[in-house]
Amino acid sequence: MHPVGDFAVSSEPMAADADTRCTQRPGLAVVIPFHNEQGNVVALIEEIESVLAGVGDYELIAVDDGSTDATARVLERVAARLPALRILSLGRNRGQSAAIVNGVRAARAPLIATLDGDGQNPPQDIPRLLQAYHAGCANRPLLVMGWRRARSDSVLRRLSSRFANRLRNVLLGDGCPDTGCGLKVFARDDFLGLPAFDHMHRFLPALFVRAGGEVVSIAVSHRPRRSGRSKYGVRNRLWVGLVDLVGVLWLQRRACRFEAEESRV
């Protein structure tokens, strides 16, 4: 496992007055990692705008993970008309976990929703996850996960994910049927209290359980890509995931769950 905590980013938004940005505190931040997704940016952000129109103040945080196509330029054009959109840049490709960690750190809102920048996670499911979060446990960390019961992926990807999910569940016991879904809702402070490392986004359920939290899985939709190509395959997801699995298992067994009691004289 490789730490992601020292990755530097540019967090300067591309639109909206600086003084206004500093005084506004939205209730929700939607963090979206993008890597070479120039054909998906506009449609995805417009969908999110439409879905969140009635949920109150929110901010969109787009993290450009070292894209080599026109993703950054497209984001700038969208930000010029959308003050709620903030753009972060990792400079070069650091990976999805680094993008999410930096996006959550930059967020001003206490509640975070994430979804993938490839457009396969329909934003229409975000309100359902938010509802489940607000109906959940209030006195310990809570992670609400999307569950892609009917996936629009190739047979090989579905089989490899099924194998990885079952193996992870047996070893880590997180009870989550689909850790790879990009749709998630959690509290910013709860997330930032977790250990940060490369590929941590695939082990969030186990990390929340390790922290004494609860994980709730909600069935969500899934759709084919509109544009571009997937950045994940068996070689860069399954085999690396097995190595990370051993690291997370070690973290679980070394968790400090001791609570001290104050003596009263």
C-alpha positions as CSV (number, residue, x, y, z in Angstrom):
1,M,0.0,0.0,0.0
2,H,1.3,3.5,-0.9
3,P,0.3,6.5,1.1
4,V,-1.6,9.3,-0.7
5,G,-1.4,11.9,2.0
6,D,1.5,13.9,0.6
7,F,0.1,14.4,-2.9
8,A,0.0,18.1,-3.7
9,V,-2.9,19.6,-5.6
10,S,-4.0,22.9,-7.0
11,S,-7.3,23.7,-5.3
12,E,-8.0,27.1,-6.9
13,P,-11.6,27.2,-8.3
14,M,-12.0,28.4,-11.8
15,A,-15.2,30.5,-11.2
16,A,-16.9,32.5,-8.5
17,D,-15.6,35.4,-6.4
18,A,-13.0,34.4,-3.8
19,D,-14.6,36.3,-0.9
20,T,-17.9,34.7,-1.6
21,R,-16.3,31.2,-1.8
22,C,-14.8,31.7,1.7
23,T,-18.0,32.6,3.4
24,Q,-20.3,30.0,1.8
25,R,-20.5,26.6,3.6
26,P,-22.6,24.2,1.5
27,G,-24.2,21.2,3.1
28,L,-23.1,18.7,0.5
29,A,-19.9,18.3,-1.6
30,V,-20.0,16.0,-4.7
31,V,-16.4,14.8,-5.4
32,I,-15.8,13.4,-8.9
33,P,-12.4,12.1,-10.1
34,F,-11.7,12.5,-13.8
35,H,-9.0,10.9,-15.9
36,N,-9.2,11.4,-19.7
37,E,-13.0,11.7,-19.6
38,Q,-13.4,14.7,-22.0
39,G,-16.5,13.2,-23.6
40,N,-18.3,12.6,-20.3
41,V,-17.7,15.8,-18.4
42,V,-20.5,18.1,-19.6
43,A,-23.3,15.5,-19.6
44,L,-22.4,14.2,-16.2
45,I,-22.2,17.6,-14.5
46,E,-25.4,18.7,-16.1
47,E,-27.1,15.6,-14.8
48,I,-25.8,16.3,-11.3
49,E,-27.0,19.9,-11.5
50,S,-30.5,18.7,-12.4
51,V,-30.6,16.1,-9.7
52,L,-29.4,18.3,-6.9
53,A,-31.5,21.4,-7.8
54,G,-33.8,20.8,-4.8
55,V,-31.4,19.6,-2.2
56,G,-30.1,23.0,-1.0
57,D,-26.6,24.4,-1.1
58,Y,-23.9,22.1,-2.6
59,E,-20.5,22.2,-4.2
60,L,-19.1,20.1,-7.0
61,I,-15.4,19.2,-6.8
62,A,-13.9,17.9,-10.0
63,V,-10.5,16.4,-9.6
64,D,-8.5,16.2,-12.8
65,D,-6.2,13.2,-12.2
66,G,-3.5,14.1,-14.7
67,S,-5.6,13.9,-17.8
68,T,-3.7,14.0,-21.1
69,D,-6.8,14.8,-23.2
70,A,-9.1,17.9,-23.2
71,T,-10.7,17.1,-19.8
72,A,-9.1,20.1,-18.1
73,R,-10.2,22.5,-20.8
74,V,-13.8,21.2,-20.8
75,L,-13.9,21.5,-17.0
76,E,-12.8,25.1,-17.3
77,R,-15.5,25.9,-19.7
78,V,-18.2,24.4,-17.5
79,A,-16.8,26.2,-14.4
80,A,-17.1,29.5,-16.2
81,R,-20.9,29.3,-16.1
82,L,-21.3,27.2,-12.9
83,P,-20.0,28.9,-9.7
84,A,-20.6,25.7,-7.6
85,L,-17.9,23.9,-9.6
86,R,-14.4,23.8,-8.2
87,I,-11.5,22.2,-10.1
88,L,-8.5,20.5,-8.5
89,S,-5.5,19.2,-10.5
90,L,-3.1,16.4,-9.5
91,G,-0.7,17.5,-12.2
92,R,0.0,13.9,-13.3
93,N,-1.9,10.7,-12.9
94,R,-1.9,9.7,-9.3
95,G,-4.9,7.3,-9.1
96,Q,-8.5,7.4,-8.0
97,S,-7.8,7.2,-4.3
98,A,-5.5,10.2,-4.4
99,A,-8.1,12.1,-6.4
100,I,-10.8,11.3,-3.9
101,V,-8.7,12.0,-0.8
102,N,-7.7,15.4,-2.2
103,G,-11.3,16.2,-3.2
104,V,-12.6,15.4,0.3
105,R,-9.8,17.4,1.9
106,A,-10.7,20.5,-0.2
107,A,-14.4,20.2,0.5
108,R,-16.1,22.8,2.7
109,A,-19.3,20.7,3.2
110,P,-19.6,18.3,6.1
111,L,-21.2,15.6,3.9
112,I,-19.6,14.0,0.9
113,A,-21.0,12.1,-2.1
114,T,-18.7,10.5,-4.6
115,L,-19.3,9.1,-8.1
116,D,-17.0,8.1,-11.0
117,G,-16.3,10.5,-13.8
118,D,-17.0,7.9,-16.5
119,G,-20.7,8.5,-16.3
120,Q,-21.6,4.9,-15.5
121,N,-23.0,5.9,-12.1
122,P,-26.4,7.7,-12.7
123,P,-26.5,10.8,-10.5
124,Q,-30.2,10.2,-10.1
125,D,-29.3,7.7,-7.3
126,I,-27.5,10.3,-5.1
127,P,-30.7,11.4,-3.3
128,R,-31.5,7.8,-2.3
129,L,-28.1,7.4,-0.8
130,L,-28.5,10.7,1.0
131,Q,-31.8,9.6,2.4
132,A,-30.3,6.4,3.7
133,Y,-27.5,8.3,5.3
134,H,-29.8,10.7,7.2
135,A,-31.9,7.7,8.3
136,G,-28.9,5.8,9.6
137,C,-27.0,5.7,12.8
138,A,-26.0,9.1,14.1
139,N,-23.5,8.2,16.9
140,R,-20.9,6.4,14.8
141,P,-19.3,6.6,11.4
142,L,-21.7,5.6,8.6
143,L,-20.8,4.7,4.9
144,V,-23.7,4.4,2.4
145,M,-22.5,2.4,-0.6
146,G,-24.1,1.9,-4.0
147,W,-24.7,-1.7,-5.1
148,R,-24.6,-2.4,-8.8
149,R,-26.8,-5.5,-8.9
150,A,-27.1,-5.3,-12.7
151,R,-23.8,-4.1,-14.1
152,S,-23.3,-2.8,-17.7
153,D,-19.8,-4.2,-18.0
154,S,-18.1,-7.0,-19.9
155,V,-18.3,-10.6,-18.7
156,L,-14.6,-10.6,-17.7
157,R,-15.0,-7.5,-15.6
158,R,-18.1,-8.8,-13.9
159,L,-16.5,-12.2,-13.1
160,S,-13.3,-10.6,-11.8
161,S,-15.2,-8.2,-9.6
162,R,-17.4,-11.0,-8.3
163,F,-14.3,-13.0,-7.4
164,A,-12.6,-10.0,-5.7
165,N,-15.7,-9.1,-3.7
166,R,-16.2,-12.6,-2.4
167,L,-12.5,-13.0,-1.5
168,R,-12.5,-9.6,0.2
169,N,-15.7,-10.3,2.1
170,V,-14.3,-13.7,3.4
171,L,-11.1,-12.2,4.6
172,L,-12.2,-8.7,5.8
173,G,-15.8,-9.5,6.8
174,D,-17.1,-6.1,5.8
175,G,-20.4,-7.4,4.6
176,C,-20.4,-5.3,1.4
177,P,-21.5,-6.9,-1.9
178,D,-19.9,-4.3,-4.2
179,T,-17.0,-2.2,-2.9
180,G,-16.1,-1.0,-6.5
181,C,-19.2,1.1,-7.0
182,G,-18.2,4.8,-7.2
183,L,-21.4,6.0,-5.6
184,K,-20.8,6.6,-1.9
185,V,-22.0,9.0,0.8
186,F,-20.2,9.6,4.1
187,A,-19.2,12.4,6.5
188,R,-16.1,14.3,5.6
189,D,-14.6,14.1,9.1
190,D,-15.2,10.3,9.3
191,F,-13.4,9.8,5.9
192,L,-10.4,12.0,6.9
193,G,-10.0,9.9,10.1
194,L,-9.2,6.8,8.0
195,P,-5.7,5.7,7.0
196,A,-5.0,7.0,3.4
197,F,-3.2,4.8,0.9
198,D,-3.3,4.0,-2.8
199,H,-6.5,2.1,-3.8
200,M,-8.1,2.8,-0.4
201,H,-11.3,3.7,-2.2
202,R,-11.9,0.0,-2.8
203,F,-11.6,-0.8,0.9
204,L,-13.8,1.9,2.4
205,P,-16.3,-0.5,3.9
206,A,-13.6,-2.5,5.7
207,L,-12.0,0.8,6.9
208,F,-15.3,2.1,8.2
209,V,-15.9,-1.1,10.0
210,R,-12.4,-1.0,11.4
211,A,-13.2,2.5,12.8
212,G,-16.2,1.2,14.6
213,G,-18.6,2.3,11.9
214,E,-21.5,0.9,9.9
215,V,-21.9,0.2,6.2
216,V,-25.2,0.3,4.4
217,S,-25.5,-1.0,0.7
218,I,-28.2,0.5,-1.5
219,A,-29.1,-1.0,-4.9
220,V,-28.3,1.5,-7.6
221,S,-28.4,1.7,-11.4
222,H,-25.5,1.2,-13.7
223,R,-25.1,2.0,-17.4
224,P,-22.6,1.6,-20.3
225,R,-20.0,4.3,-20.9
226,R,-21.1,7.1,-23.2
227,S,-17.5,7.9,-24.3
228,G,-13.9,6.9,-23.7
229,R,-12.4,3.7,-22.4
230,S,-12.2,2.1,-18.9
231,K,-9.0,2.7,-17.0
232,Y,-9.2,-0.6,-15.1
233,G,-8.7,-4.1,-16.2
234,V,-7.8,-7.5,-14.6
235,R,-4.1,-6.7,-14.5
236,N,-4.2,-3.3,-12.9
237,R,-7.2,-4.0,-10.6
238,L,-7.4,-7.7,-9.6
239,W,-3.8,-8.5,-8.9
240,V,-2.9,-5.2,-7.3
241,G,-6.1,-5.5,-5.2
242,L,-4.9,-8.8,-3.8
243,V,-1.7,-7.2,-2.5
244,D,-3.7,-4.3,-1.0
245,L,-6.1,-6.9,0.6
246,V,-3.2,-8.3,2.6
247,G,-2.3,-4.7,3.8
248,V,-5.9,-3.9,4.8
249,L,-6.1,-7.3,6.7
250,W,-3.0,-6.2,8.6
251,L,-4.5,-2.9,9.4
252,Q,-7.6,-4.6,10.7
253,R,-5.6,-6.8,13.1
254,R,-3.6,-3.8,14.3
255,A,-6.5,-1.5,15.0
256,C,-6.4,0.4,18.3
257,R,-9.9,0.0,19.9
258,F,-9.0,0.8,23.4
259,E,-10.9,3.5,25.3
260,A,-9.4,5.1,28.4
261,E,-11.6,6.1,31.4
262,E,-10.8,9.3,33.2
263,S,-10.2,8.9,37.0
264,R,-12.1,11.3,39.2
265,V,-10.4,12.2,42.5
